[in-house]
Amino acid sequence: MSAVAAASSSVKRSLWRSTVQQTRVRRLYKQGNRTRVKVLTWAAPKKNATHDELAREAFATLMRTFYDRGLKKGFVLRAGEVSYISILETGLADSGVCPLCDGKLDPRNRVIDHFFPQEGFPALTCFPDNLIPICDTCNGPRAKLAKPPYTPTIGGEVDVTDWFHPRWRTAQRQLVVRVARNGNRLELTVEPTNALFAPHVDNFVQLTNVHTTWSDRLRAALRQEQDEVESELRRLRIRGIAVDRTVVQETLIEKRDYYERKIGSEEYAYRNYGIYNYMANDHASIQEILAQVNE
C-alpha cells in the first residue's frame, strides 16, 4: 500500500484507468470490442525496475492480499453484501453443478475460480462477478487453472466475441454431447447446438478440458446407466408388463429427455443425455438390454 501511495500522480492515474477498464469487462459480452480492456503486465522486472513498474506490481499484490486476507477471511463486500461464503453457497453454487464440467458441486469440492486470472486482471481479484464457484478438479492443472478465457487482439486487448462466461454468456443448452461407437471404442464429442456457437464451444472445450472429463470412464458410465434401465424394466416385468424392443427404446428416450430437462441442475446431465441418445438409437444396445431383462 505504501508503494502505491508513494507512486507519482501519473502512475496513480494509470492504475485508476486500468482498474476502471477492467471492472467494465462485463460490457465486452454485450458491446464487444467497443469496450476496451487491455491485457497488461503487472509484474516488475527483477532487475532495474522503475518506480512505476514497482508501483504496478505493488497494486497487483495489494489486490491479491486483500482477497486472501480480507475476503476469504470473512470480509463482506458492500455491493450486495457479498462475502466469500455467499459466493460458495449461493448463485451459481445453488444448482449443485459445476458450471465448467457439469459435475457434482458440494461443500467438499467447491473452490473459487478467478475466471479472468488475477495475474493479468488484478482489479477483478475481488470483483464478485469474476469469482466463480467451481469444483476443485476444474481448478486444477488438467483443466482451467489460470488459462486466459479470451482471444488477445493485435492491440493486446481482450476479445470475448467467441467465448462463453459462466454468468454473462453461459454455455447452457448451447452445446450437446454425442456418443458413438468407432469399432470397439466408444467416442464422445462435444458439438454446438447452433453453428454460430461452434467457435464458442471449441474455446470452451480448450479452456476447461471438459471433453476429457466427460470421456473419462465413458464405458463405465454407460454400463451404469444401462444397469439402471435394466433394473427398472425388470420391475415392470415382475409386475406382469411385457417388455419388448419398443418398451426398451421408449424407456431410453424418456431417460434422454429427462436429462435434457435437467441440464444445469443435475450432475453430468450433458454426458448422460449423450449416453441415452446413443443407446436409444443403437440396435445392439437395445437388444442387449432386452436380453438381460428377459433372461
PyMOL commands that set and color helices and strands:
alter all, ss='L'
color gray80, all
select helices_A, chain A and resi 2-5+9-23+25-34+51-71+84-89+91-95+122-124+128-130+195-208+210-215+218-238+245-261+269-280+283-293
alter helices_A, ss='H'
color red, helices_A
select strands_A, chain A and resi 110-114+131-135+151-152+158-159+175-182+185-192
alter strands_A, ss='S'
color yellow, strands_A
deselect
rebuild
show_as cartoon
